[in-house]
Amino acid sequence: MIFRNLLLEARVGDPDCISQLFEMYRAMITGLAKIDGIIDEDLEQELFITLYQCIEKFPL
Amino acid sequence: MCPKQKSDTDLLRASFSKYVYTALCNKRNRYLSKKYRHDRELPAGCNEYEMTIDDYLSLLNSKSKLELQLADLYELKATLETLSQLEQEVIILKIFHGLKFHEIACLYGKNAKMAKNTYYRAIAKVRALYIERGGKA
């Protein structure tokens, strides 16, 4: 599936597309959620919410 | 998928990755500022994500962790500025942010090998140019 379609499907709530995008950015989020080498779970959760907001707001 | 379509997909993905990365970094900074607002010392690296390439280059001049003479720093700064935007960004993400190659690759919608190659190519360029300009290896 091309990336534009993946984003569009995720926007309308397709769970497969959303989880595919979450998997794609999981490493980045985990890396950013580390504070002094330890994962801050609250921050990680906030970052996943931000990713979801990005999917909705990204101008296509 | 035709080559043009593939290229458009890659561009869109890279653009989305940068958008996501910026949003995540801003969120992280806001979260940490709120969490540690009563502490004088923030955890290492929490303010670094909103810095630009120019800020990093000026940081090299002002408080580099490297034990280099000022003249060497100017040489190093000039050398870094000769690199392409991508090479500068990869070096900054790798060295200053400590991101792994697969995380950098994710930002640009490429594979980890591309990030690794770009990083080592840039380092080799910096080393060669820096020595050529008269700096110590």
N, CA and C atoms of all chains as a GROMACS GRO file, in nm:
protein
  591
    1MET      N    1   0.085  -0.119   0.000
    1MET     CA    2   0.000   0.000   0.000
    1MET      C    3   0.089   0.125   0.000
    2ILE      N    4   0.055   0.224  -0.086
    2ILE     CA    5   0.139   0.343  -0.088
    2ILE      C    6   0.111   0.426   0.038
    3PHE      N    7   0.210   0.505   0.074
    3PHE     CA    8   0.207   0.573   0.204
    3PHE      C    9   0.087   0.666   0.220
    4ARG      N   10   0.052   0.736   0.111
    4ARG     CA   11  -0.062   0.829   0.117
    4ARG      C   12  -0.191   0.755   0.155
    5ASN      N   13  -0.210   0.637   0.093
    5ASN     CA   14  -0.329   0.558   0.122
    5ASN      C   15  -0.328   0.507   0.266
    6LEU      N   16  -0.205   0.472   0.310
    6LEU     CA   17  -0.191   0.423   0.448
    6LEU      C   18  -0.236   0.532   0.546
    7LEU      N   19  -0.192   0.657   0.520
    7LEU     CA   20  -0.230   0.769   0.606
    7LEU      C   21  -0.382   0.796   0.599
    8LEU      N   22  -0.432   0.792   0.477
    8LEU     CA   23  -0.576   0.821   0.460
    8LEU      C   24  -0.662   0.716   0.529
    9GLU      N   25  -0.621   0.588   0.514
    9GLU     CA   26  -0.696   0.480   0.579
    9GLU      C   27  -0.687   0.492   0.731
   10ALA      N   28  -0.566   0.529   0.780
   10ALA     CA   29  -0.548   0.544   0.925
   10ALA      C   30  -0.636   0.656   0.977
   11ARG      N   31  -0.651   0.761   0.898
   11ARG     CA   32  -0.734   0.876   0.938
   11ARG      C   33  -0.880   0.840   0.955
   12VAL      N   34  -0.926   0.749   0.870
   12VAL     CA   35  -1.068   0.712   0.884
   12VAL      C   36  -1.087   0.600   0.986
   13GLY      N   37  -0.977   0.561   1.052
   13GLY     CA   38  -0.988   0.470   1.165
   13GLY      C   39  -0.962   0.323   1.137
   14ASP      N   40  -0.896   0.294   1.024
   14ASP     CA   41  -0.863   0.153   0.995
   14ASP      C   42  -0.758   0.105   1.097
   15PRO      N   43  -0.794   0.008   1.184
   15PRO     CA   44  -0.701  -0.033   1.290
   15PRO      C   45  -0.570  -0.092   1.237
   16ASP      N   46  -0.576  -0.164   1.123
   16ASP     CA   47  -0.454  -0.223   1.067
   16ASP      C   48  -0.355  -0.114   1.025
   17CYS      N   49  -0.410  -0.011   0.959
   17CYS     CA   50  -0.323   0.097   0.911
   17CYS      C   51  -0.265   0.176   1.028
   18ILE      N   52  -0.349   0.197   1.130
   18ILE     CA   53  -0.300   0.271   1.247
   18ILE      C   54  -0.188   0.192   1.315
   19SER      N   55  -0.210   0.061   1.331
   19SER     CA   56  -0.106  -0.018   1.399
   19SER      C   57   0.020  -0.029   1.314
   20GLN      N   58   0.003  -0.028   1.181
   20GLN     CA   59   0.120  -0.031   1.092
   20GLN      C   60   0.204   0.097   1.110
   21LEU      N   61   0.135   0.211   1.119
   21LEU     CA   62   0.205   0.339   1.140
   21LEU      C   63   0.268   0.344   1.279
   22PHE      N   64   0.198   0.290   1.379
   22PHE     CA   65   0.253   0.289   1.514
   22PHE      C   66   0.379   0.202   1.520
   23GLU      N   67   0.376   0.089   1.450
   23GLU     CA   68   0.493   0.002   1.446
   23GLU      C   69   0.611   0.072   1.378
   24MET      N   70   0.578   0.149   1.272
   24MET     CA   71   0.679   0.219   1.195
   24MET      C   72   0.757   0.320   1.281
   25TYR      N   73   0.684   0.383   1.374
   25TYR     CA   74   0.745   0.490   1.455
   25TYR      C   75   0.771   0.449   1.600
   26ARG      N   76   0.751   0.320   1.628
   26ARG     CA   77   0.770   0.272   1.767
   26ARG      C   78   0.914   0.296   1.815
   27ALA      N   79   1.012   0.264   1.729
   27ALA     CA   80   1.152   0.277   1.770
   27ALA      C   81   1.185   0.424   1.802
   28MET      N   82   1.134   0.514   1.719
   28MET     CA   83   1.160   0.656   1.741
   28MET      C   84   1.099   0.702   1.873
   29ILE      N   85   0.976   0.658   1.899
   29ILE     CA   86   0.906   0.698   2.021
   29ILE      C   87   0.976   0.641   2.144
   30THR      N   88   1.015   0.515   2.135
   30THR     CA   89   1.083   0.453   2.250
   30THR      C   90   1.215   0.527   2.277
   31GLY      N   91   1.286   0.562   2.170
   31GLY     CA   92   1.413   0.635   2.186
   31GLY      C   93   1.391   0.769   2.254
   32LEU      N   94   1.286   0.840   2.212
   32LEU     CA   95   1.260   0.973   2.270
   32LEU      C   96   1.202   0.964   2.411
   33ALA      N   97   1.143   0.851   2.444
   33ALA     CA   98   1.081   0.836   2.577
   33ALA      C   99   1.182   0.796   2.684
   34LYS      N  100   1.306   0.774   2.641
   34LYS     CA  101   1.408   0.736   2.738
   34LYS      C  102   1.465   0.860   2.808
   35ILE      N  103   1.462   0.856   2.940
   35ILE     CA  104   1.521   0.965   3.020
   35ILE      C  105   1.632   0.901   3.101
   36ASP      N  106   1.752   0.947   3.080
   36ASP     CA  107   1.869   0.888   3.146
   36ASP      C  108   1.872   0.736   3.128
   37GLY      N  109   1.838   0.691   3.010
   37GLY     CA  110   1.847   0.548   2.977
   37GLY      C  111   1.727   0.464   3.020
   38ILE      N  112   1.632   0.525   3.089
   38ILE     CA  113   1.514   0.449   3.135
   38ILE      C  114   1.390   0.502   3.066
   39ILE      N  115   1.305   0.409   3.019
   39ILE     CA  116   1.185   0.453   2.948
   39ILE      C  117   1.084   0.511   3.048
   40ASP      N  118   1.042   0.635   3.021
   40ASP     CA  119   0.937   0.698   3.101
   40ASP      C  120   0.805   0.659   3.035
   41GLU      N  121   0.730   0.573   3.101
   41GLU     CA  122   0.608   0.517   3.039
   41GLU      C  123   0.500   0.622   3.013
   42ASP      N  124   0.492   0.721   3.103
   42ASP     CA  125   0.393   0.828   3.083
   42ASP      C  126   0.428   0.908   2.957
   43LEU      N  127   0.557   0.939   2.946
   43LEU     CA  128   0.602   1.015   2.829
   43LEU      C  129   0.579   0.933   2.702
   44GLU      N  130   0.608   0.804   2.710
   44GLU     CA  131   0.589   0.717   2.592
   44GLU      C  132   0.442   0.721   2.547
   45GLN      N  133   0.354   0.714   2.645
   45GLN     CA  134   0.210   0.719   2.613
   45GLN      C  135   0.171   0.852   2.550
   46GLU      N  136   0.227   0.960   2.606
   46GLU     CA  137   0.200   1.094   2.550
   46GLU      C  138   0.249   1.103   2.405
   47LEU      N  139   0.364   1.042   2.381
   47LEU     CA  140   0.422   1.048   2.246
   47LEU      C  141   0.337   0.969   2.146
   48PHE      N  142   0.281   0.856   2.191
   48PHE     CA  143   0.193   0.780   2.102
   48PHE      C  144   0.066   0.861   2.069
   49ILE      N  145   0.017   0.934   2.169
   49ILE     CA  146  -0.100   1.019   2.143
   49ILE      C  147  -0.063   1.128   2.042
   50THR      N  148   0.058   1.184   2.059
   50THR     CA  149   0.104   1.288   1.964
   50THR      C  150   0.114   1.231   1.823
   51LEU      N  151   0.164   1.108   1.813
   51LEU     CA  152   0.173   1.044   1.680
   51LEU      C  153   0.033   1.032   1.618
   52TYR      N  154  -0.063   0.993   1.699
   52TYR     CA  155  -0.200   0.980   1.650
   52TYR      C  156  -0.253   1.115   1.600
   53GLN      N  157  -0.219   1.220   1.677
   53GLN     CA  158  -0.262   1.355   1.636
   53GLN      C  159  -0.194   1.396   1.506
   54CYS      N  160  -0.069   1.355   1.490
   54CYS     CA  161   0.005   1.388   1.366
   54CYS      C  162  -0.063   1.322   1.246
   55ILE      N  163  -0.107   1.197   1.266
   55ILE     CA  164  -0.175   1.126   1.156
   55ILE      C  165  -0.299   1.204   1.113
   56GLU      N  166  -0.368   1.258   1.211
   56GLU     CA  167  -0.492   1.333   1.180
   56GLU      C  168  -0.464   1.469   1.119
   57LYS      N  169  -0.355   1.533   1.165
   57LYS     CA  170  -0.333   1.674   1.125
   57LYS      C  171  -0.240   1.692   1.006
   58PHE      N  172  -0.161   1.589   0.971
   58PHE     CA  173  -0.061   1.608   0.866
   58PHE      C  174  -0.128   1.652   0.735
   59PRO      N  175  -0.084   1.767   0.677
   59PRO     CA  176  -0.148   1.814   0.555
   59PRO      C  177  -0.111   1.727   0.435
   60LEU      N  178  -0.212   1.669   0.372
   60LEU     CA  179  -0.187   1.581   0.256
   60LEU      C  180  -0.220   1.653   0.125
   61MET      N  181   0.424  -0.100  -0.836
   61MET     CA  182   0.432   0.044  -0.818
   61MET      C  183   0.537   0.101  -0.914
   62CYS      N  184   0.498   0.206  -0.992
   62CYS     CA  185   0.593   0.262  -1.088
   62CYS      C  186   0.698   0.347  -1.013
   63PRO      N  187   0.815   0.371  -1.078
   63PRO     CA  188   0.922   0.444  -1.008
   63PRO      C  189   0.879   0.582  -0.957
   64LYS      N  190   0.797   0.654  -1.038
   64LYS     CA  191   0.754   0.789  -0.997
   64LYS      C  192   0.667   0.781  -0.871
   65GLN      N  193   0.575   0.681  -0.874
   65GLN     CA  194   0.486   0.662  -0.759
   65GLN      C  195   0.567   0.628  -0.634
   66LYS      N  196   0.671   0.544  -0.655
   66LYS     CA  197   0.756   0.502  -0.542
   66LYS      C  198   0.829   0.623  -0.485
   67SER      N  199   0.878   0.708  -0.576
   67SER     CA  200   0.951   0.827  -0.534
   67SER      C  201   0.860   0.923  -0.457
   68ASP      N  202   0.735   0.940  -0.506
   68ASP     CA  203   0.639   1.026  -0.437
   68ASP      C  204   0.608   0.972  -0.298
   69THR      N  205   0.594   0.838  -0.290
   69THR     CA  206   0.567   0.775  -0.161
   69THR      C  207   0.683   0.798  -0.064
   70ASP      N  208   0.808   0.783  -0.116
   70ASP     CA  209   0.926   0.804  -0.032
   70ASP      C  210   0.931   0.948   0.019
   71LEU      N  211   0.902   1.043  -0.072
   71LEU     CA  212   0.906   1.185  -0.033
   71LEU      C  213   0.801   1.215   0.073
   72LEU      N  214   0.682   1.161   0.052
   72LEU     CA  215   0.572   1.185   0.147
   72LEU      C  216   0.607   1.124   0.283
   73ARG      N  217   0.664   1.006   0.277
   73ARG     CA  218   0.699   0.938   0.402
   73ARG      C  219   0.808   1.014   0.477
   74ALA      N  220   0.909   1.062   0.403
   74ALA     CA  221   1.017   1.139   0.466
   74ALA      C  222   0.960   1.268   0.526
   75SER      N  223   0.870   1.330   0.452
   75SER     CA  224   0.810   1.455   0.500
   75SER      C  225   0.725   1.431   0.624
   76PHE      N  226   0.649   1.322   0.623
   76PHE     CA  227   0.567   1.287   0.739
   76PHE      C  228   0.657   1.253   0.859
   77SER      N  229   0.767   1.183   0.832
   77SER     CA  230   0.858   1.145   0.940
   77SER      C  231   0.917   1.269   1.008
   78LYS      N  232   0.955   1.368   0.927
   78LYS     CA  233   1.010   1.491   0.985
   78LYS      C  234   0.903   1.564   1.067
   79TYR      N  235   0.782   1.564   1.015
   79TYR     CA  236   0.668   1.628   1.083
   79TYR      C  237   0.646   1.560   1.220
   80VAL      N  238   0.645   1.427   1.217
   80VAL     CA  239   0.624   1.350   1.341
   80VAL      C  240   0.738   1.375   1.439
   81TYR      N  241   0.860   1.371   1.388
   81TYR     CA  242   0.978   1.387   1.474
   81TYR      C  243   0.974   1.523   1.545
   82THR      N  244   0.943   1.628   1.470
   82THR     CA  245   0.937   1.762   1.530
   82THR      C  246   0.828   1.768   1.637
   83ALA      N  247   0.711   1.713   1.604
   83ALA     CA  248   0.600   1.714   1.700
   83ALA      C  249   0.636   1.635   1.826
   84LEU      N  250   0.701   1.519   1.808
   84LEU     CA  251   0.737   1.436   1.924
   84LEU      C  252   0.840   1.506   2.012
   85CYS      N  253   0.939   1.570   1.947
   85CYS     CA  254   1.043   1.641   2.024
   85CYS      C  255   0.984   1.757   2.101
   86ASN      N  256   0.894   1.831   2.038
   86ASN     CA  257   0.830   1.943   2.107
   86ASN      C  258   0.747   1.893   2.226
   87LYS      N  259   0.676   1.784   2.203
   87LYS     CA  260   0.594   1.726   2.310
   87LYS      C  261   0.684   1.682   2.426
   88ARG      N  262   0.795   1.618   2.389
   88ARG     CA  263   0.889   1.568   2.491
   88ARG      C  264   0.943   1.684   2.575
   89ASN      N  265   0.982   1.792   2.507
   89ASN     CA  266   1.035   1.908   2.579
   89ASN      C  267   0.931   1.969   2.672
   90ARG      N  268   0.807   1.979   2.623
   90ARG     CA  269   0.701   2.037   2.708
   90ARG      C  270   0.676   1.948   2.830
   91TYR      N  271   0.674   1.816   2.804
   91TYR     CA  272   0.651   1.719   2.912
   91TYR      C  273   0.761   1.730   3.018
   92LEU      N  274   0.886   1.734   2.973
   92LEU     CA  275   0.998   1.739   3.067
   92LEU      C  276   1.004   1.872   3.141
   93SER      N  277   0.972   1.981   3.071
   93SER     CA  278   0.972   2.112   3.138
   93SER      C  279   0.868   2.113   3.249
   94LYS      N  280   0.753   2.052   3.220
   94LYS     CA  281   0.645   2.049   3.319
   94LYS      C  282   0.683   1.958   3.436
   95LYS      N  283   0.738   1.844   3.402
   95LYS     CA  284   0.772   1.746   3.506
   95LYS      C  285   0.884   1.795   3.598
   96TYR      N  286   0.982   1.862   3.538
   96TYR     CA  287   1.100   1.902   3.616
   96TYR      C  288   1.101   2.052   3.644
   97ARG      N  289   0.982   2.116   3.642
   97ARG     CA  290   0.983   2.262   3.656
   97ARG      C  291   1.034   2.310   3.792
   98HIS      N  292   1.028   2.222   3.893
   98HIS     CA  293   1.078   2.262   4.024
   98HIS      C  294   1.225   2.229   4.043
   99ASP      N  295   1.278   2.150   3.951
   99ASP     CA  296   1.420   2.114   3.963
   99ASP      C  297   1.504   2.213   3.884
  100ARG      N  298   1.622   2.238   3.935
  100ARG     CA  299   1.711   2.329   3.862
  100ARG      C  300   1.772   2.259   3.742
  101GLU      N  301   1.806   2.132   3.763
  101GLU     CA  302   1.875   2.059   3.656
  101GLU      C  303   1.779   1.969   3.583
  102LEU      N  304   1.767   1.989   3.452
  102LEU     CA  305   1.686   1.899   3.370
  102LEU      C  306   1.771   1.780   3.331
  103PRO      N  307   1.708   1.665   3.301
  103PRO     CA  308   1.785   1.550   3.257
  103PRO      C  309   1.863   1.583   3.130
  104ALA      N  310   1.975   1.517   3.116
  104ALA     CA  311   2.062   1.548   3.002
  104ALA      C  312   1.988   1.536   2.870
  105GLY      N  313   2.006   1.636   2.786
  105GLY     CA  314   1.955   1.627   2.650
  105GLY      C  315   1.812   1.670   2.630
  106CYS      N  316   1.741   1.710   2.735
  106CYS     CA  317   1.599   1.738   2.717
  106CYS      C  318   1.572   1.868   2.644
  107ASN      N  319   1.668   1.957   2.637
  107ASN     CA  320   1.644   2.083   2.567
  107ASN      C  321   1.707   2.084   2.429
  108GLU      N  322   1.776   1.977   2.394
  108GLU     CA  323   1.855   1.981   2.273
  108GLU      C  324   1.773   1.966   2.146
  109TYR      N  325   1.651   1.913   2.158
  109TYR     CA  326   1.580   1.873   2.037
  109TYR      C  327   1.526   1.987   1.953
  110GLU      N  328   1.507   2.105   2.013
  110GLU     CA  329   1.455   2.215   1.934
  110GLU      C  330   1.566   2.300   1.875
  111MET      N  331   1.690   2.257   1.894
  111MET     CA  332   1.801   2.336   1.841
  111MET      C  333   1.814   2.313   1.691
  112THR      N  334   1.864   2.415   1.624
  112THR     CA  335   1.884   2.404   1.480
  112THR      C  336   2.029   2.366   1.453
  113ILE      N  337   2.058   2.341   1.326
  113ILE     CA  338   2.195   2.307   1.289
  113ILE      C  339   2.289   2.422   1.326
  114ASP      N  340   2.245   2.544   1.302
  114ASP     CA  341   2.329   2.661   1.334
  114ASP      C  342   2.361   2.666   1.484
  115ASP      N  343   2.260   2.630   1.566
  115ASP     CA  344   2.283   2.629   1.711
  115ASP      C  345   2.392   2.528   1.747
  116TYR      N  346   2.384   2.411   1.680
  116TYR     CA  347   2.485   2.308   1.709
  116TYR      C  348   2.623   2.355   1.667
  117LEU      N  349   2.626   2.422   1.551
  117LEU     CA  350   2.756   2.469   1.502
  117LEU      C  351   2.813   2.575   1.596
  118SER      N  352   2.724   2.662   1.649
  118SER     CA  353   2.774   2.764   1.741
  118SER      C  354   2.811   2.700   1.875
  119LEU      N  355   2.740   2.590   1.909
  119LEU     CA  356   2.774   2.517   2.031
  119LEU      C  357   2.916   2.462   2.021
  120LEU      N  358   2.950   2.418   1.900
  120LEU     CA  359   3.085   2.367   1.879
  120LEU      C  360   3.188   2.475   1.912
  121ASN      N  361   3.153   2.600   1.883
  121ASN     CA  362   3.245   2.710   1.913
  121ASN      C  363   3.249   2.740   2.061
  122SER      N  364   3.131   2.738   2.124
  122SER     CA  365   3.124   2.789   2.260
  122SER      C  366   3.163   2.687   2.368
  123LYS      N  367   3.101   2.570   2.367
  123LYS     CA  368   3.133   2.478   2.477
  123LYS      C  369   3.143   2.334   2.429
  124SER      N  370   3.234   2.315   2.338
  124SER     CA  371   3.253   2.180   2.286
  124SER      C  372   3.310   2.089   2.394
  125LYS      N  373   3.263   1.964   2.390
  125LYS     CA  374   3.318   1.866   2.484
  125LYS      C  375   3.455   1.819   2.437
  126LEU      N  376   3.484   1.843   2.310
  126LEU     CA  377   3.613   1.800   2.257
  126LEU      C  378   3.721   1.894   2.310
  127GLU      N  379   3.834   1.839   2.340
  127GLU     CA  380   3.942   1.925   2.389
  127GLU      C  381   4.021   1.978   2.270
  128LEU      N  382   3.963   2.075   2.203
  128LEU     CA  383   4.027   2.130   2.084
  128LEU      C  384   4.059   2.276   2.109
  129GLN      N  385   4.159   2.325   2.041
  129GLN     CA  386   4.190   2.466   2.049
  129GLN      C  387   4.086   2.544   1.969
  130LEU      N  388   4.072   2.673   1.997
  130LEU     CA  389   3.972   2.755   1.930
  130LEU      C  390   3.991   2.754   1.778
  131ALA      N  391   4.114   2.762   1.736
  131ALA     CA  392   4.143   2.764   1.591
  131ALA      C  393   4.095   2.634   1.527
  132ASP      N  394   4.115   2.524   1.598
  132ASP     CA  395   4.071   2.393   1.547
  132ASP      C  396   3.919   2.389   1.536
  133LEU      N  397   3.853   2.452   1.633
  133LEU     CA  398   3.706   2.454   1.631
  133LEU      C  399   3.653   2.527   1.510
  134TYR      N  400   3.719   2.638   1.475
  134TYR     CA  401   3.676   2.713   1.357
  134TYR      C  402   3.692   2.628   1.231
  135GLU      N  403   3.804   2.554   1.228
  135GLU     CA  404   3.829   2.466   1.113
  135GLU      C  405   3.720   2.358   1.105
  136LEU      N  406   3.688   2.301   1.221
  136LEU     CA  407   3.588   2.194   1.227
  136LEU      C  408   3.450   2.247   1.186
  137LYS      N  409   3.417   2.366   1.234
  137LYS     CA  410   3.289   2.428   1.200
  137LYS      C  411   3.280   2.452   1.049
  138ALA      N  412   3.387   2.507   0.994
  138ALA     CA  413   3.389   2.535   0.849
  138ALA      C  414   3.375   2.405   0.771
  139THR      N  415   3.440   2.300   0.821
  139THR     CA  416   3.433   2.170   0.754
  139THR      C  417   3.291   2.113   0.758
  140LEU      N  418   3.227   2.123   0.873
  140LEU     CA  419   3.090   2.070   0.887
  140LEU      C  420   2.994   2.144   0.794
  141GLU      N  421   3.019   2.273   0.775
  141GLU     CA  422   2.929   2.353   0.690
  141GLU      C  423   2.940   2.315   0.542
  142THR      N  424   3.048   2.247   0.506
  142THR     CA  425   3.063   2.207   0.365
  142THR      C  426   2.981   2.081   0.334
  143LEU      N  427   2.935   2.012   0.437
  143LEU     CA  428   2.857   1.889   0.414
  143LEU      C  429   2.717   1.923   0.364
  144SER      N  430   2.653   1.826   0.302
  144SER     CA  431   2.515   1.848   0.257
  144SER      C  432   2.423   1.855   0.379
  145GLN      N  433   2.303   1.908   0.358
  145GLN     CA  434   2.205   1.922   0.466
  145GLN      C  435   2.179   1.786   0.531
  146LEU      N  436   2.162   1.683   0.447
  146LEU     CA  437   2.133   1.549   0.497
  146LEU      C  438   2.246   1.498   0.584
  147GLU      N  439   2.370   1.517   0.536
  147GLU     CA  440   2.486   1.468   0.612
  147GLU      C  441   2.498   1.540   0.746
  148GLN      N  442   2.474   1.672   0.745
  148GLN     CA  443   2.479   1.748   0.871
  148GLN      C  444   2.373   1.696   0.968
  149GLU      N  445   2.252   1.673   0.914
  149GLU     CA  446   2.142   1.628   1.000
  149GLU      C  447   2.171   1.490   1.058
  150VAL      N  448   2.225   1.401   0.975
  150VAL     CA  449   2.253   1.264   1.022
  150VAL      C  450   2.359   1.268   1.132
  151ILE      N  451   2.463   1.350   1.113
  151ILE     CA  452   2.569   1.361   1.214
  151ILE      C  453   2.510   1.414   1.346
  152ILE      N  454   2.425   1.516   1.335
  152ILE     CA  455   2.366   1.576   1.456
  152ILE      C  456   2.275   1.476   1.528
  153LEU      N  457   2.192   1.407   1.448
  153LEU     CA  458   2.100   1.310   1.510
  153LEU      C  459   2.177   1.197   1.577
  154LYS      N  460   2.286   1.155   1.514
  154LYS     CA  461   2.364   1.042   1.567
  154LYS      C  462   2.447   1.085   1.689
  155ILE      N  463   2.521   1.196   1.675
  155ILE     CA  464   2.615   1.233   1.780
  155ILE      C  465   2.547   1.309   1.895
  156PHE      N  466   2.465   1.410   1.862
  156PHE     CA  467   2.407   1.492   1.968
  156PHE      C  468   2.284   1.428   2.030
  157HIS      N  469   2.201   1.364   1.947
  157HIS     CA  470   2.078   1.304   2.002
  157HIS      C  471   2.094   1.157   2.037
  158GLY      N  472   2.201   1.096   1.990
  158GLY     CA  473   2.226   0.956   2.021
  158GLY      C  474   2.125   0.861   1.960
  159LEU      N  475   2.064   0.902   1.849
  159LEU     CA  476   1.968   0.812   1.784
  159LEU      C  477   2.042   0.697   1.717
  160LYS      N  478   1.974   0.583   1.707
  160LYS     CA  479   2.034   0.468   1.640
  160LYS      C  480   2.010   0.481   1.490
  161PHE      N  481   2.087   0.403   1.412
  161PHE     CA  482   2.076   0.416   1.266
  161PHE      C  483   1.934   0.386   1.218
  162HIS      N  484   1.868   0.286   1.277
  162HIS     CA  485   1.734   0.253   1.228
  162HIS      C  486   1.634   0.363   1.264
  163GLU      N  487   1.660   0.437   1.372
  163GLU     CA  488   1.572   0.548   1.409
  163GLU      C  489   1.591   0.666   1.312
  164ILE      N  490   1.717   0.691   1.276
  164ILE     CA  491   1.745   0.798   1.179
  164ILE      C  492   1.683   0.761   1.044
  165ALA      N  493   1.699   0.634   1.008
  165ALA     CA  494   1.644   0.587   0.880
  165ALA      C  495   1.493   0.606   0.877
  166CYS      N  496   1.430   0.580   0.990
  166CYS     CA  497   1.284   0.594   1.001
  166CYS      C  498   1.241   0.737   0.974
  167LEU      N  499   1.324   0.833   1.019
  167LEU     CA  500   1.294   0.976   0.997
  167LEU      C  501   1.289   1.012   0.848
  168TYR      N  502   1.375   0.946   0.773
  168TYR     CA  503   1.386   0.981   0.631
  168TYR      C  504   1.314   0.881   0.541
  169GLY      N  505   1.250   0.784   0.602
  169GLY     CA  506   1.179   0.684   0.523
  169GLY      C  507   1.272   0.597   0.441
  170LYS      N  508   1.393   0.575   0.491
  170LYS     CA  509   1.491   0.490   0.421
  170LYS      C  510   1.526   0.373   0.512
  171ASN      N  511   1.622   0.290   0.465
  171ASN     CA  512   1.662   0.181   0.553
  171ASN      C  513   1.786   0.220   0.634
  172ALA      N  514   1.814   0.136   0.735
  172ALA     CA  515   1.923   0.168   0.828
  172ALA      C  516   2.058   0.174   0.758
  173LYS      N  517   2.070   0.096   0.651
  173LYS     CA  518   2.198   0.094   0.579
  173LYS      C  519   2.228   0.231   0.518
  174MET      N  520   2.122   0.297   0.468
  174MET     CA  521   2.140   0.430   0.409
  174MET      C  522   2.190   0.528   0.516
  175ALA      N  523   2.130   0.521   0.634
  175ALA     CA  524   2.170   0.612   0.742
  175ALA      C  525   2.315   0.587   0.782
  176LYS      N  526   2.348   0.456   0.790
  176LYS     CA  527   2.483   0.418   0.830
  176LYS      C  528   2.584   0.467   0.726
  177ASN      N  529   2.552   0.442   0.598
  177ASN     CA  530   2.642   0.484   0.491
  177ASN      C  531   2.660   0.636   0.491
  178THR      N  532   2.548   0.708   0.504
  178THR     CA  533   2.555   0.856   0.503
  178THR      C  534   2.640   0.906   0.618
  179TYR      N  535   2.620   0.846   0.735
  179TYR     CA  536   2.695   0.888   0.855
  179TYR      C  537   2.845   0.867   0.835
  180TYR      N  538   2.883   0.745   0.794
  180TYR     CA  539   3.026   0.717   0.783
  180TYR      C  540   3.091   0.792   0.666
  181ARG      N  541   3.009   0.814   0.559
  181ARG     CA  542   3.061   0.893   0.447
  181ARG      C  543   3.087   1.036   0.493
  182ALA      N  544   2.993   1.090   0.572
  182ALA     CA  545   3.008   1.227   0.621
  182ALA      C  546   3.128   1.239   0.715
  183ILE      N  547   3.143   1.139   0.802
  183ILE     CA  548   3.256   1.141   0.897
  183ILE      C  549   3.388   1.137   0.819
  184ALA      N  550   3.393   1.050   0.716
  184ALA     CA  551   3.515   1.040   0.635
  184ALA      C  552   3.543   1.173   0.566
  185LYS      N  553   3.437   1.237   0.515
  185LYS     CA  554   3.452   1.367   0.448
  185LYS      C  555   3.505   1.471   0.545
  186VAL      N  556   3.445   1.474   0.664
  186VAL     CA  557   3.487   1.571   0.765
  186VAL      C  558   3.634   1.550   0.799
  187ARG      N  559   3.670   1.422   0.818
  187ARG     CA  560   3.808   1.392   0.856
  187ARG      C  561   3.904   1.438   0.747
  188ALA      N  562   3.871   1.402   0.622
  188ALA     CA  563   3.961   1.435   0.510
  188ALA      C  564   3.972   1.588   0.494
  189LEU      N  565   3.857   1.655   0.496
  189LEU     CA  566   3.859   1.801   0.477
  189LEU      C  567   3.929   1.872   0.592
  190TYR      N  568   3.906   1.820   0.711
  190TYR     CA  569   3.963   1.882   0.830
  190TYR      C  570   4.116   1.872   0.827
  191ILE      N  571   4.165   1.755   0.785
  191ILE     CA  572   4.310   1.736   0.776
  191ILE      C  573   4.365   1.823   0.663
  192GLU      N  574   4.288   1.825   0.551
  192GLU     CA  575   4.331   1.906   0.436
  192GLU      C  576   4.344   2.054   0.473
  193ARG      N  577   4.254   2.099   0.561
  193ARG     CA  578   4.257   2.240   0.602
  193ARG      C  579   4.366   2.267   0.705
  194GLY      N  580   4.434   2.160   0.748
  194GLY     CA  581   4.546   2.180   0.839
  194GLY      C  582   4.517   2.144   0.983
  195GLY      N  583   4.399   2.088   1.010
  195GLY     CA  584   4.366   2.046   1.146
  195GLY      C  585   4.437   1.916   1.181
  196LYS      N  586   4.440   1.886   1.311
  196LYS     CA  587   4.502   1.760   1.352
  196LYS      C  588   4.399   1.649   1.340
  197ALA      N  589   4.445   1.530   1.303
  197ALA     CA  590   4.355   1.416   1.283
  197ALA      C  591   4.295   1.370   1.414
   0.00000   0.00000   0.00000
